[in-house]
Amino acid sequence: MNTNWKELAHTTLEGSENGTLTFPQSWKMLMEAGFDGYGVDFRRNIRTYYMPDGRTLDLPTAPTSPVAERFDPEIIKSALAEAKAQVPGYTYKGFCAKVAEAGCAGYLVSFAGKQVLYYGRTGETHTEFSPGMQPTVRP
């Protein structure tokens, strides 16, 4: 890896929050740099980056809306569709607020698995797969 991984983590978080990087751009940068993935915790306002060798980095994120008790996967899917389409007015901060208000407590990005797992306060989940990826086993 040619880039300092901690600097790259800071760069992608800042780019997401200020709107200069899209999710696909951040995904590509982190994946190509060798990251395993990252997790976002809306209740703690933390993003944790994971390296394959066990190193981690916690970075504070912008506070978002309180996480609703009820997990609503349909609203989360709608927010994801808006993000993918980059609808006018879309921002990552707005996305975070919308999914938190829909009961999303956080999400885990897996580069190896090419998927993102969104989870609620009581364990409900919604998995979003990269285009062309399908689950091999789904409970």
C-alpha positions as CSV (number, residue, x, y, z in Angstrom):
1,M,0.0,0.0,0.0
2,N,1.5,3.3,-1.1
3,T,-0.8,5.6,0.8
4,N,-0.8,6.1,4.6
5,W,-4.0,4.1,5.5
6,K,-4.9,6.4,8.4
7,E,-4.7,9.5,6.1
8,L,-6.8,7.8,3.5
9,A,-9.4,6.9,6.1
10,H,-9.6,10.6,7.2
11,T,-9.8,11.7,3.5
12,T,-12.7,9.4,2.7
13,L,-14.7,10.3,5.8
14,E,-14.1,14.0,5.2
15,G,-15.0,13.6,1.5
16,S,-18.2,11.7,2.4
17,E,-19.3,14.3,5.0
18,N,-18.5,17.3,2.9
19,G,-19.9,15.9,-0.3
20,T,-16.7,15.7,-2.4
21,L,-16.7,11.9,-2.6
22,T,-19.5,9.6,-3.4
23,F,-19.9,6.2,-1.8
24,P,-18.6,4.3,-4.9
25,Q,-15.5,6.6,-5.0
26,S,-14.8,6.0,-1.3
27,W,-15.4,2.3,-1.7
28,K,-13.0,2.0,-4.5
29,M,-10.3,4.1,-2.8
30,L,-10.5,2.1,0.4
31,M,-10.7,-1.3,-1.3
32,E,-7.8,-0.6,-3.6
33,A,-5.7,0.5,-0.5
34,G,-6.3,-2.9,1.1
35,F,-8.9,-2.1,3.8
36,D,-11.1,-5.0,5.0
37,G,-14.0,-2.7,5.5
38,Y,-15.5,-0.2,8.0
39,G,-18.4,0.2,10.4
40,V,-20.5,3.3,11.1
41,D,-22.2,3.6,14.5
42,F,-24.8,6.3,14.6
43,R,-25.4,6.0,18.3
44,R,-21.7,6.7,19.1
45,N,-21.0,8.9,16.0
46,I,-17.9,6.8,15.2
47,R,-16.6,5.3,12.0
48,T,-14.2,2.3,12.6
49,Y,-11.9,1.3,9.8
50,Y,-10.6,-2.3,9.6
51,M,-7.4,-3.6,8.1
52,P,-6.8,-7.3,7.4
53,D,-4.0,-7.5,9.9
54,G,-6.2,-6.5,12.8
55,R,-5.4,-2.8,12.9
56,T,-8.3,-0.5,13.4
57,L,-8.9,3.2,13.4
58,D,-11.9,5.0,15.1
59,L,-12.8,8.4,13.7
60,P,-15.6,10.7,15.0
61,T,-18.4,11.4,12.6
62,A,-20.8,14.2,12.4
63,P,-23.7,13.7,14.8
64,T,-26.9,12.5,13.2
65,S,-30.6,12.2,14.2
66,P,-31.4,10.0,17.1
67,V,-31.8,6.3,16.1
68,A,-35.5,5.4,16.1
69,E,-36.6,2.3,18.0
70,R,-38.4,0.7,15.0
71,F,-36.3,-0.5,12.1
72,D,-38.0,0.3,8.8
73,P,-36.1,-1.5,5.9
74,E,-38.4,0.1,3.3
75,I,-37.3,3.6,4.2
76,I,-33.7,2.4,4.3
77,K,-34.1,0.9,0.8
78,S,-35.6,4.2,-0.3
79,A,-32.6,6.2,1.1
80,L,-30.2,3.8,-0.6
81,A,-32.0,4.3,-4.0
82,E,-31.7,8.1,-3.6
83,A,-28.0,7.7,-2.8
84,K,-27.4,5.4,-5.8
85,A,-29.3,7.8,-8.1
86,Q,-27.6,10.9,-6.6
87,V,-31.0,12.6,-6.6
88,P,-30.8,16.4,-6.6
89,G,-30.1,17.6,-3.0
90,Y,-28.7,14.3,-1.9
91,T,-26.0,14.5,0.8
92,Y,-24.4,11.8,2.9
93,K,-25.4,13.7,6.1
94,G,-29.0,13.7,4.9
95,F,-28.7,10.0,4.1
96,C,-27.4,9.3,7.6
97,A,-30.3,11.3,9.2
98,K,-32.9,9.5,7.1
99,V,-31.7,6.0,7.9
100,A,-31.2,6.8,11.6
101,E,-34.8,8.1,11.7
102,A,-35.7,4.7,10.1
103,G,-34.1,2.9,13.0
104,C,-30.7,2.1,11.5
105,A,-28.2,2.1,14.4
106,G,-25.3,1.6,12.0
107,Y,-23.9,-0.3,9.1
108,L,-20.9,-2.5,8.3
109,V,-19.2,-2.3,4.9
110,S,-17.4,-5.5,3.8
111,F,-15.1,-5.1,0.8
112,A,-14.3,-8.8,0.6
113,G,-18.0,-9.7,0.8
114,K,-19.0,-6.8,-1.5
115,Q,-21.9,-5.9,0.7
116,V,-23.2,-3.5,3.3
117,L,-25.2,-4.7,6.3
118,Y,-27.5,-2.1,7.9
119,Y,-28.7,-3.0,11.4
120,G,-31.2,-1.8,13.9
121,R,-31.2,-1.4,17.7
122,T,-32.8,-4.8,18.2
123,G,-30.8,-6.8,15.6
124,E,-33.0,-6.3,12.5
125,T,-30.9,-6.1,9.3
126,H,-31.0,-5.2,5.7
127,T,-28.2,-6.3,3.4
128,E,-27.3,-4.3,0.3
129,F,-25.1,-6.2,-2.2
130,S,-22.8,-4.7,-4.8
131,P,-24.2,-4.9,-8.4
132,G,-23.9,-8.4,-9.7
133,M,-23.3,-9.9,-6.2
134,Q,-25.9,-12.3,-4.8
135,P,-25.8,-14.0,-1.4
136,T,-24.7,-17.6,-1.4
137,V,-26.8,-18.5,1.6
138,R,-29.5,-16.3,3.0
139,P,-31.3,-17.1,6.2
